[in-house]
């Protein structure tokens, strides 16, 4: 399981449009999405149950700093949550 944080996305983009966009660049479908409101820069945290952190890192460069829907988006693979 791995998480991908998409930053600076258009606030009106739908979950389906995000999935379609990612699949166009070779990503597997995500399993969960969490919208994160920021100071004018909405983000989405996507969880991929069938993808590894390393697998997402290989794909990350395809979309990081890509101009999509009038925004330059960022893509960051999140480190696994630490279990205390």
N, C-alpha and C positions, 0 to 999 in steps of 0.2 A: 504494500500500500504506500502511496506517495501523494503529496499535496503540491499543487501549483498555485501560486498567487499571481493573478493577472491584475496589474495596476493601471490606473488612468483610463479605464474603459468608459465608453459612452454610457451615461446613466440610464438611457432608454433601451439599450440592447437587451434582448430577451435571452433567457437561458438556452433556448433552442438555437438562436443565432450564435451564441458563444460555442456551443457544441459543434455546429456546422463549420464555423471558422477554424476550430482546432482540428477537426477531422480533415479539413482541406490541407493542413500542414502535417498530416501523418500521426496525429495524436489519437489514442483510443478514446472512446466515449467516456466521459467522466461519470462517476457514480453519485456524487453529491456536490452541491454548490451552496456556498454561504456568501451572501452579499455583504460587503463591508463599506459603510459610508465613511468618507473621509472629508477633509477640508477641501471640497471641490474636486476631489480625485477619487471617484468610486472605484472599488476593487471587488474582485470575486476570488474566493478561495475554493479551489476545485480539488476534490478527492478522487483518486483513481485507485480502486481496489486491486485491479489486475496489473497495474504498472509498478515498476520499481523506481526508486529515487534515481538510480543511474540511468534507467531508460528515459525518464522525463528530462534529465539533464542533457541527453543526446538530442532531444527534440527542442529544448528550450531556445537554443540559438536561432531556430527558424522563425520565431515570432517576437523575440525580445527586441525592443525599439522599432517595431514595425508600425507603420502608419495605417490605422484601421478605423473607419468611421469617424474621421476628422480628429483622431487622437493618436498620439504616439504611445503605444502601450508598452508596459514592462512585464516581463515574465520571470518569475523567480521560483525555483524549486525550494520548498521549505524543508528544513531539517526535521527529522522525526521528533515527535514530542517525547520529552524525557519523562520516564516513569520514576516517581520518587518512592 
